[in-house]
Amino acid sequence: MEKERRREFQIILGSALSVLAIGTVIYHFVEHWTWLDSLYFSVVTLATVGYGDLSPHTAAGKIFTMIYIITGIGIILEFVNALTKRRIERRLKNEK
């Protein structure tokens, strides 16, 4: 059971990192932003913060962003959910 939960967490973590990496690469090449700005925008967008200091200006960047938000937010929320579950399980295990 523990192995299954660990594997599930690894898959969710990998998915979250992958979606951030994909966004970073796309924004870097489509919007011609630096790698740091591209990663920053990916994180801020999927965390639903949206500071507004960066925004896509190309049609391709805008289309990608719409798709990225719809798919990426779910993946990031599942990652946060998995992290929370893991922390609660560890806390309960340590209390016993």
N, CA, C and O atoms as CSV, one atom per row, in Angstrom:
chain,resi,resn,atom,element,x,y,z
A,1,MET,N,N,0.818,-1.189,0.000
A,1,MET,CA,C,0.000,0.000,0.000
A,1,MET,C,C,0.871,1.266,0.000
A,1,MET,O,O,0.605,2.216,-0.736
A,2,GLU,N,N,1.911,1.257,0.836
A,2,GLU,CA,C,2.813,2.414,0.906
A,2,GLU,C,C,3.520,2.638,-0.433
A,2,GLU,O,O,3.700,3.777,-0.864
A,3,LYS,N,N,3.918,1.539,-1.088
A,3,LYS,CA,C,4.586,1.653,-2.387
A,3,LYS,C,C,3.651,2.276,-3.419
A,3,LYS,O,O,4.078,3.086,-4.241
A,4,GLU,N,N,2.387,1.900,-3.374
A,4,GLU,CA,C,1.412,2.442,-4.320
A,4,GLU,C,C,1.238,3.945,-4.115
A,4,GLU,O,O,1.194,4.704,-5.083
A,5,ARG,N,N,1.140,4.369,-2.872
A,5,ARG,CA,C,0.978,5.790,-2.579
A,5,ARG,C,C,2.221,6.575,-2.988
A,5,ARG,O,O,2.122,7.680,-3.523
A,6,ARG,N,N,3.381,5.996,-2.733
A,6,ARG,CA,C,4.626,6.660,-3.115
A,6,ARG,C,C,4.715,6.802,-4.632
A,6,ARG,O,O,5.107,7.848,-5.148
A,7,ARG,N,N,4.345,5.735,-5.337
A,7,ARG,CA,C,4.383,5.764,-6.809
A,7,ARG,C,C,3.389,6.794,-7.349
A,7,ARG,O,O,3.699,7.532,-8.284
A,8,GLU,N,N,2.203,6.838,-6.759
A,8,GLU,CA,C,1.184,7.808,-7.178
A,8,GLU,C,C,1.701,9.232,-6.974
A,8,GLU,O,O,1.531,10.094,-7.835
A,9,PHE,N,N,2.337,9.468,-5.820
A,9,PHE,CA,C,2.888,10.787,-5.546
A,9,PHE,C,C,3.984,11.134,-6.554
A,9,PHE,O,O,4.053,12.269,-7.026
A,10,GLN,N,N,4.829,10.176,-6.882
A,10,GLN,CA,C,5.893,10.423,-7.847
A,10,GLN,C,C,5.328,10.782,-9.218
A,10,GLN,O,O,5.869,11.645,-9.908
A,11,ILE,N,N,4.258,10.130,-9.607
A,11,ILE,CA,C,3.624,10.429,-10.890
A,11,ILE,C,C,3.043,11.840,-10.890
A,11,ILE,O,O,3.201,12.586,-11.857
A,12,ILE,N,N,2.373,12.197,-9.805
A,12,ILE,CA,C,1.787,13.540,-9.702
A,12,ILE,C,C,2.881,14.603,-9.675
A,12,ILE,O,O,2.758,15.635,-10.335
A,13,LEU,N,N,3.952,14.359,-8.919
A,13,LEU,CA,C,5.081,15.284,-8.887
A,13,LEU,C,C,5.689,15.433,-10.278
A,13,LEU,O,O,5.960,16.546,-10.730
A,14,GLY,N,N,5.900,14.315,-10.946
A,14,GLY,CA,C,6.443,14.350,-12.304
A,14,GLY,C,C,5.546,15.117,-13.259
A,14,GLY,O,O,6.032,15.849,-14.122
A,15,SER,N,N,4.243,14.953,-13.109
A,15,SER,CA,C,3.289,15.680,-13.948
A,15,SER,C,C,3.365,17.183,-13.691
A,15,SER,O,O,3.352,17.980,-14.629
A,16,ALA,N,N,3.443,17.565,-12.416
A,16,ALA,CA,C,3.523,18.987,-12.068
A,16,ALA,C,C,4.816,19.603,-12.610
A,16,ALA,O,O,4.797,20.695,-13.179
A,17,LEU,N,N,5.924,18.909,-12.433
A,17,LEU,CA,C,7.198,19.420,-12.947
A,17,LEU,C,C,7.197,19.478,-14.470
A,17,LEU,O,O,7.744,20.404,-15.068
A,18,SER,N,N,6.577,18.478,-15.087
A,18,SER,CA,C,6.505,18.444,-16.544
A,18,SER,C,C,5.689,19.599,-17.096
A,18,SER,O,O,6.090,20.234,-18.073
A,19,VAL,N,N,4.548,19.877,-16.478
A,19,VAL,CA,C,3.705,20.965,-16.977
A,19,VAL,C,C,4.420,22.305,-16.806
A,19,VAL,O,O,4.283,23.184,-17.657
A,20,LEU,N,N,5.171,22.474,-15.738
A,20,LEU,CA,C,5.954,23.703,-15.572
A,20,LEU,C,C,7.081,23.782,-16.601
A,20,LEU,O,O,7.352,24.849,-17.151
A,21,ALA,N,N,7.728,22.660,-16.857
A,21,ALA,CA,C,8.813,22.626,-17.848
A,21,ALA,C,C,8.279,22.915,-19.250
A,21,ALA,O,O,8.900,23.660,-20.009
A,22,ILE,N,N,7.146,22.335,-19.593
A,22,ILE,CA,C,6.557,22.565,-20.914
A,22,ILE,C,C,6.211,24.043,-21.078
A,22,ILE,O,O,6.516,24.646,-22.107
A,23,GLY,N,N,5.575,24.621,-20.064
A,23,GLY,CA,C,5.249,26.041,-20.130
A,23,GLY,C,C,6.485,26.899,-20.272
A,23,GLY,O,O,6.505,27.843,-21.063
A,24,THR,N,N,7.509,26.581,-19.517
A,24,THR,CA,C,8.755,27.341,-19.564
A,24,THR,C,C,9.363,27.315,-20.961
A,24,THR,O,O,9.765,28.352,-21.490
A,25,VAL,N,N,9.429,26.140,-21.548
A,25,VAL,CA,C,10.019,26.001,-22.892
A,25,VAL,C,C,9.178,26.743,-23.934
A,25,VAL,O,O,9.718,27.469,-24.768
A,26,ILE,N,N,7.870,26.560,-23.884
A,26,ILE,CA,C,6.989,27.216,-24.869
A,26,ILE,C,C,7.113,28.735,-24.763
A,26,ILE,O,O,7.294,29.412,-25.775
A,27,TYR,N,N,7.017,29.271,-23.550
A,27,TYR,CA,C,7.102,30.727,-23.403
A,27,TYR,C,C,8.475,31.268,-23.808
A,27,TYR,O,O,8.581,32.359,-24.367
A,28,HIS,N,N,9.510,30.502,-23.522
A,28,HIS,CA,C,10.853,30.937,-23.896
A,28,HIS,C,C,10.962,31.108,-25.411
A,28,HIS,O,O,11.485,32.111,-25.895
A,29,PHE,N,N,10.471,30.132,-26.140
A,29,PHE,CA,C,10.625,30.170,-27.598
A,29,PHE,C,C,9.531,30.971,-28.305
A,29,PHE,O,O,9.810,31.631,-29.306
A,30,VAL,N,N,8.320,30.927,-27.816
A,30,VAL,CA,C,7.227,31.638,-28.493
A,30,VAL,C,C,7.227,33.125,-28.148
A,30,VAL,O,O,7.059,33.967,-29.030
A,31,GLU,N,N,7.413,33.447,-26.880
A,31,GLU,CA,C,7.382,34.844,-26.447
A,31,GLU,C,C,8.770,35.477,-26.374
A,31,GLU,O,O,8.899,36.682,-26.156
A,32,HIS,N,N,9.809,34.657,-26.559
A,32,HIS,CA,C,11.205,35.131,-26.516
A,32,HIS,C,C,11.563,35.747,-25.167
A,32,HIS,O,O,12.285,36.741,-25.091
A,33,TRP,N,N,11.040,35.131,-24.100
A,33,TRP,CA,C,11.371,35.555,-22.745
A,33,TRP,C,C,12.600,34.798,-22.274
A,33,TRP,O,O,12.954,33.768,-22.847
A,34,THR,N,N,13.250,35.300,-21.237
A,34,THR,CA,C,14.372,34.571,-20.648
A,34,THR,C,C,13.825,33.292,-20.018
A,34,THR,O,O,12.619,33.153,-19.815
A,35,TRP,N,N,14.728,32.361,-19.712
A,35,TRP,CA,C,14.297,31.121,-19.060
A,35,TRP,C,C,13.658,31.416,-17.705
A,35,TRP,O,O,12.650,30.812,-17.339
A,36,LEU,N,N,14.249,32.344,-16.969
A,36,LEU,CA,C,13.711,32.688,-15.653
A,36,LEU,C,C,12.322,33.322,-15.774
A,36,LEU,O,O,11.406,32.951,-15.040
A,37,ASP,N,N,12.165,34.271,-16.690
A,37,ASP,CA,C,10.854,34.889,-16.881
A,37,ASP,C,C,9.814,33.858,-17.327
A,37,ASP,O,O,8.659,33.910,-16.905
A,38,SER,N,N,10.226,32.939,-18.166
A,38,SER,CA,C,9.308,31.904,-18.649
A,38,SER,C,C,8.856,30.988,-17.514
A,38,SER,O,O,7.673,30.665,-17.409
A,39,LEU,N,N,9.787,30.573,-16.670
A,39,LEU,CA,C,9.436,29.742,-15.515
A,39,LEU,C,C,8.571,30.534,-14.542
A,39,LEU,O,O,7.568,30.029,-14.036
A,40,TYR,N,N,8.961,31.764,-14.286
A,40,TYR,CA,C,8.203,32.639,-13.393
A,40,TYR,C,C,6.754,32.773,-13.868
A,40,TYR,O,O,5.824,32.631,-13.074
A,41,PHE,N,N,6.566,33.042,-15.149
A,41,PHE,CA,C,5.217,33.200,-15.685
A,41,PHE,C,C,4.432,31.899,-15.568
A,41,PHE,O,O,3.243,31.919,-15.250
A,42,SER,N,N,5.083,30.782,-15.819
A,42,SER,CA,C,4.417,29.478,-15.700
A,42,SER,C,C,3.929,29.234,-14.277
A,42,SER,O,O,2.790,28.816,-14.071
A,43,VAL,N,N,4.783,29.492,-13.302
A,43,VAL,CA,C,4.418,29.282,-11.899
A,43,VAL,C,C,3.314,30.244,-11.478
A,43,VAL,O,O,2.331,29.827,-10.866
A,44,VAL,N,N,3.465,31.505,-11.794
A,44,VAL,CA,C,2.476,32.512,-11.404
A,44,VAL,C,C,1.124,32.219,-12.056
A,44,VAL,O,O,0.081,32.387,-11.424
A,45,THR,N,N,1.138,31.790,-13.292
A,45,THR,CA,C,-0.103,31.480,-14.002
A,45,THR,C,C,-0.800,30.283,-13.389
A,45,THR,O,O,-1.998,30.343,-13.112
A,46,LEU,N,N,-0.071,29.191,-13.170
A,46,LEU,CA,C,-0.704,27.977,-12.653
A,46,LEU,C,C,-1.031,28.074,-11.173
A,46,LEU,O,O,-1.858,27.314,-10.671
A,47,ALA,N,N,-0.397,28.993,-10.474
A,47,ALA,CA,C,-0.755,29.229,-9.077
A,47,ALA,C,C,-1.942,30.193,-8.992
A,47,ALA,O,O,-2.398,30.526,-7.898
A,48,THR,N,N,-2.424,30.626,-10.115
A,48,THR,CA,C,-3.546,31.564,-10.274
A,48,THR,C,C,-3.302,32.897,-9.591
A,48,THR,O,O,-4.248,33.556,-9.157
A,49,VAL,N,N,-2.050,33.298,-9.491
A,49,VAL,CA,C,-1.715,34.588,-8.891
A,49,VAL,C,C,-1.897,35.691,-9.932
A,49,VAL,O,O,-2.611,36.665,-9.693
A,50,GLY,N,N,-1.253,35.536,-11.080
A,50,GLY,CA,C,-1.412,36.473,-12.178
A,50,GLY,C,C,-1.081,37.912,-11.844
A,50,GLY,O,O,-1.970,38.763,-11.859
A,51,TYR,N,N,0.161,38.205,-11.547
A,51,TYR,CA,C,0.575,39.566,-11.201
A,51,TYR,C,C,0.348,40.560,-12.343
A,51,TYR,O,O,0.079,41.735,-12.095
A,52,GLY,N,N,0.453,40.102,-13.575
A,52,GLY,CA,C,0.226,40.980,-14.710
A,52,GLY,C,C,1.463,41.684,-15.215
A,52,GLY,O,O,1.388,42.461,-16.167
A,53,ASP,N,N,2.617,41.425,-14.587
A,53,ASP,CA,C,3.841,42.069,-15.047
A,53,ASP,C,C,4.331,41.479,-16.365
A,53,ASP,O,O,5.024,42.154,-17.126
A,54,LEU,N,N,3.981,40.235,-16.640
A,54,LEU,CA,C,4.274,39.594,-17.922
A,54,LEU,C,C,2.958,39.087,-18.494
A,54,LEU,O,O,2.072,38.651,-17.757
A,55,SER,N,N,2.844,39.148,-19.799
A,55,SER,CA,C,1.686,38.545,-20.460
A,55,SER,C,C,2.082,38.216,-21.893
A,55,SER,O,O,2.900,38.912,-22.495
A,56,PRO,N,N,1.497,37.149,-22.435
A,56,PRO,CA,C,1.833,36.781,-23.805
A,56,PRO,C,C,1.331,37.835,-24.798
A,56,PRO,O,O,0.252,38.403,-24.628
A,57,HIS,N,N,2.128,38.080,-25.826
A,57,HIS,CA,C,1.770,39.078,-26.832
A,57,HIS,C,C,1.542,38.467,-28.202
A,57,HIS,O,O,0.958,39.111,-29.074
A,58,THR,N,N,1.986,37.247,-28.407
A,58,THR,CA,C,1.767,36.602,-29.702
A,58,THR,C,C,0.463,35.805,-29.659
A,58,THR,O,O,-0.004,35.404,-28.593
A,59,ALA,N,N,-0.107,35.588,-30.831
A,59,ALA,CA,C,-1.336,34.785,-30.911
A,59,ALA,C,C,-1.075,33.369,-30.419
A,59,ALA,O,O,-1.899,32.792,-29.710
A,60,ALA,N,N,0.072,32.811,-30.794
A,60,ALA,CA,C,0.409,31.448,-30.355
A,60,ALA,C,C,0.552,31.396,-28.836
A,60,ALA,O,O,0.103,30.443,-28.199
A,61,GLY,N,N,1.171,32.406,-28.267
A,61,GLY,CA,C,1.343,32.462,-26.812
A,61,GLY,C,C,0.010,32.573,-26.095
A,61,GLY,O,O,-0.186,31.947,-25.054
A,62,LYS,N,N,-0.896,33.351,-26.628
A,62,LYS,CA,C,-2.216,33.509,-26.015
A,62,LYS,C,C,-3.031,32.219,-26.101
A,62,LYS,O,O,-3.683,31.828,-25.133
A,63,ILE,N,N,-2.994,31.566,-27.250
A,63,ILE,CA,C,-3.716,30.297,-27.417
A,63,ILE,C,C,-3.142,29.242,-26.483
A,63,ILE,O,O,-3.879,28.526,-25.806
A,64,PHE,N,N,-1.810,29.157,-26.457
A,64,PHE,CA,C,-1.176,28.189,-25.556
A,64,PHE,C,C,-1.562,28.469,-24.113
A,64,PHE,O,O,-1.847,27.541,-23.356
A,65,THR,N,N,-1.574,29.737,-23.726
A,65,THR,CA,C,-1.886,30.093,-22.340
A,65,THR,C,C,-3.290,29.647,-21.957
A,65,THR,O,O,-3.499,29.159,-20.847
A,66,MET,N,N,-4.242,29.804,-22.845
A,66,MET,CA,C,-5.607,29.360,-22.545
A,66,MET,C,C,-5.655,27.860,-22.280
A,66,MET,O,O,-6.287,27.412,-21.323
A,67,ILE,N,N,-4.994,27.098,-23.117
A,67,ILE,CA,C,-4.956,25.643,-22.953
A,67,ILE,C,C,-4.147,25.272,-21.713
A,67,ILE,O,O,-4.517,24.370,-20.962
A,68,TYR,N,N,-3.054,25.972,-21.515
A,68,TYR,CA,C,-2.151,25.729,-20.386
A,68,TYR,C,C,-2.862,25.936,-19.055
A,68,TYR,O,O,-2.697,25.137,-18.132
A,69,ILE,N,N,-3.636,26.982,-18.951
A,69,ILE,CA,C,-4.364,27.262,-17.712
A,69,ILE,C,C,-5.392,26.169,-17.442
A,69,ILE,O,O,-5.480,25.659,-16.325
A,70,ILE,N,N,-6.159,25.814,-18.452
A,70,ILE,CA,C,-7.222,24.819,-18.272
A,70,ILE,C,C,-6.656,23.468,-17.843
A,70,ILE,O,O,-7.206,22.824,-16.949
A,71,THR,N,N,-5.588,23.043,-18.455
A,71,THR,CA,C,-5.009,21.739,-18.099
A,71,THR,C,C,-4.069,21.817,-16.905
A,71,THR,O,O,-4.061,20.924,-16.057
A,72,GLY,N,N,-3.282,22.875,-16.838
A,72,GLY,CA,C,-2.245,22.970,-15.819
A,72,GLY,C,C,-2.749,23.188,-14.412
A,72,GLY,O,O,-2.177,22.648,-13.465
A,73,ILE,N,N,-3.806,23.963,-14.249
A,73,ILE,CA,C,-4.303,24.240,-12.901
A,73,ILE,C,C,-4.760,22.953,-12.230
A,73,ILE,O,O,-4.510,22.752,-11.042
A,74,GLY,N,N,-5.423,22.085,-12.973
A,74,GLY,CA,C,-5.859,20.802,-12.399
A,74,GLY,C,C,-4.687,19.961,-11.927
A,74,GLY,O,O,-4.745,19.347,-10.862
A,75,ILE,N,N,-3.634,19.933,-12.712
A,75,ILE,CA,C,-2.449,19.148,-12.350
A,75,ILE,C,C,-1.785,19.732,-11.101
A,75,ILE,O,O,-1.409,18.991,-10.192
A,76,ILE,N,N,-1.643,21.032,-11.058
A,76,ILE,CA,C,-1.025,21.685,-9.898
A,76,ILE,C,C,-1.885,21.494,-8.644
A,76,ILE,O,O,-1.354,21.244,-7.562
A,77,LEU,N,N,-3.204,21.610,-8.783
A,77,LEU,CA,C,-4.085,21.398,-7.630
A,77,LEU,C,C,-3.995,19.966,-7.118
A,77,LEU,O,O,-4.015,19.735,-5.909
A,78,GLU,N,N,-3.896,19.013,-8.024
A,78,GLU,CA,C,-3.746,17.617,-7.600
A,78,GLU,C,C,-2.421,17.416,-6.870
A,78,GLU,O,O,-2.350,16.652,-5.907
A,79,PHE,N,N,-1.377,18.097,-7.323
A,79,PHE,CA,C,-0.084,18.019,-6.646
A,79,PHE,C,C,-0.179,18.591,-5.234
A,79,PHE,O,O,0.324,17.986,-4.287
A,80,VAL,N,N,-0.814,19.743,-5.086
A,80,VAL,CA,C,-0.982,20.350,-3.765
A,80,VAL,C,C,-1.811,19.430,-2.871
A,80,VAL,O,O,-1.506,19.271,-1.689
A,81,ASN,N,N,-2.851,18.828,-3.428
A,81,ASN,CA,C,-3.683,17.881,-2.685
A,81,ASN,C,C,-2.854,16.680,-2.222
A,81,ASN,O,O,-2.964,16.260,-1.070
A,82,ALA,N,N,-2.035,16.134,-3.104
A,82,ALA,CA,C,-1.197,14.982,-2.756
A,82,ALA,C,C,-0.186,15.354,-1.675
A,82,ALA,O,O,0.063,14.570,-0.760
A,83,LEU,N,N,0.399,16.552,-1.781
A,83,LEU,CA,C,1.343,17.018,-0.753
A,83,LEU,C,C,0.664,17.123,0.604
A,83,LEU,O,O,1.212,16.708,1.625
A,84,THR,N,N,-0.529,17.682,0.594
A,84,THR,CA,C,-1.278,17.847,1.842
A,84,THR,C,C,-1.621,16.501,2.460
A,84,THR,O,O,-1.449,16.305,3.663
A,85,LYS,N,N,-2.103,15.578,1.648
A,85,LYS,CA,C,-2.417,14.229,2.135
A,85,LYS,C,C,-1.192,13.572,2.744
A,85,LYS,O,O,-1.257,12.971,3.817
A,86,ARG,N,N,-0.084,13.696,2.047
A,86,ARG,CA,C,1.167,13.077,2.506
A,86,ARG,C,C,1.595,13.652,3.848
A,86,ARG,O,O,2.025,12.920,4.740
A,87,ARG,N,N,1.476,14.947,3.980
A,87,ARG,CA,C,1.877,15.594,5.236
A,87,ARG,C,C,0.973,15.156,6.388
A,87,ARG,O,O,1.451,14.895,7.492
A,88,ILE,N,N,-0.322,15.078,6.130
A,88,ILE,CA,C,-1.268,14.644,7.163
A,88,ILE,C,C,-1.002,13.194,7.555
A,88,ILE,O,O,-1.001,12.858,8.739
A,89,GLU,N,N,-0.779,12.343,6.567
A,89,GLU,CA,C,-0.491,10.929,6.859
A,89,GLU,C,C,0.781,10.786,7.700
A,89,GLU,O,O,0.822,9.987,8.636
A,90,ARG,N,N,1.799,11.548,7.370
A,90,ARG,CA,C,3.050,11.475,8.145
A,90,ARG,C,C,2.847,11.974,9.571
A,90,ARG,O,O,3.395,11.415,10.520
A,91,ARG,N,N,2.064,13.020,9.707
A,91,ARG,CA,C,1.802,13.568,11.040
A,91,ARG,C,C,1.029,12.549,11.883
A,91,ARG,O,O,1.354,12.334,13.051
A,92,LEU,N,N,0.013,11.925,11.295
A,92,LEU,CA,C,-0.759,10.923,12.008
A,92,LEU,C,C,0.087,9.710,12.371
A,92,LEU,O,O,-0.062,9.144,13.454
A,93,LYS,N,N,0.965,9.318,11.476
A,93,LYS,CA,C,1.855,8.180,11.716
A,93,LYS,C,C,2.817,8.473,12.859
A,93,LYS,O,O,3.103,7.591,13.668
A,94,ASN,N,N,3.317,9.696,12.932
A,94,ASN,CA,C,4.254,10.089,13.993
A,94,ASN,C,C,3.574,10.220,15.349
A,94,ASN,O,O,4.225,10.083,16.385
A,95,GLU,N,N,2.272,10.483,15.350
A,95,GLU,CA,C,1.541,10.623,16.605
A,95,GLU,C,C,1.289,9.266,17.274
A,95,GLU,O,O,1.075,9.189,18.483
A,96,LYS,N,N,1.316,8.218,16.482
A,96,LYS,CA,C,1.016,6.864,17.037
A,96,LYS,C,C,2.170,6.319,17.827
A,96,LYS,O,O,2.088,5.210,18.355
